[in-house]
Amino acid sequence: MAKCAFLGLGVMGYPMAAHLRDAGHEVTVYNRSAEKARAWVAQHGGSFASTPHEASMSADFVMACVGNDDDLRSVCLGEEGAFAGMSEGAIFVDHTTVSAKVTAQLYKAADSAQISFVDAPISGGQAGAENGALSIMCGGDAGAFARAEPVMQAYAKLCRRIGESGAGQMTKMCNQIAIAGLVQGLSEALHFAEKAGLDGRAVVEVISQGAAGSWQMANRYETMIDDEFEHGFAVDWMRKDLGICLDAGDEVGASLPVTALVDQFYKDVQKLGGGRWDTSSLIKRLRAMG
């Protein structure tokens, strides 16, 4: 079993760290809000640290799942950052969805510190984290991935190295681009059913068994019909991710017209006060339009 640190105990990180502990690994946690770290230890055992540096000392693997580029830099760099506490040969695994730019910066900084850096963003939502059934898309050196992959299996349904450093984040962008269009399409279909006076549940029962079926349809249609949007990834975070996608699209020369349009639709949802609603709340925008 490995000695692990886990940085960031949000809705994803909290259960992911617990799966590491359940798998028999030694786990030290850090969270910006120390109260949550104490609560995690009270529930799962292990230990907590007051800084990323302290949490990472003598760890074989340091996992992070924080908010954005700036959050990730803050837990990695500086005197109190994880890199300063990690031993030569240790591996940092980043589960945050961030830009390829910050991934490149931190990969280089880790290499200078004689540690490894694997970008490993995740998909599967809160339920996937709680059930240990996440899809993990990874970039980085093959040797570092080979060592980290058995540890990540504690919370993974599928864990795959896509390529060199940054490939994991680029793959996560593909994931978010695909989801944006799917959720908008599902929202329009359910909205159309409502306006046409159809039984939305009966409609989905039929169309979900054909080419229209998707994870979003299977897991979100009922709450969308019931106007409930407290069941997943928040709009504020989706807009952060889509902004990363659109910036990267400009950099690589990829045209993303639907992604750009849906990003603006999510902006409308934010104006409705729905920044913390889950991403299926795109249908709220359509309902608000009449």
Protein Blocks (a to p, Z undefined) as FASTA:
>chain_A
ZZdddehjafklmmmmmmmmmnopacddddfblmlmmmmmmmngpjddfbfklmmgopab
dcdddfblmlmmmmmgojkbmklmpcehiacddfbdcdfklmmmmmmmmmmnopacdddd
deeijmlmmnopaccddeddfklmmmmmmmmmmmpfbdcdfbdehjlmmmmmmmmmmmmm
mmmmmmmmmmmmmmnopafklmmmmmmmmmmbcfklmmmmmmmmnopacfbccfklmmmm
mmmmmmmmmmnopacfklmmmmmmmmmmmmnopmmpcfklmmmmmmmnZZ
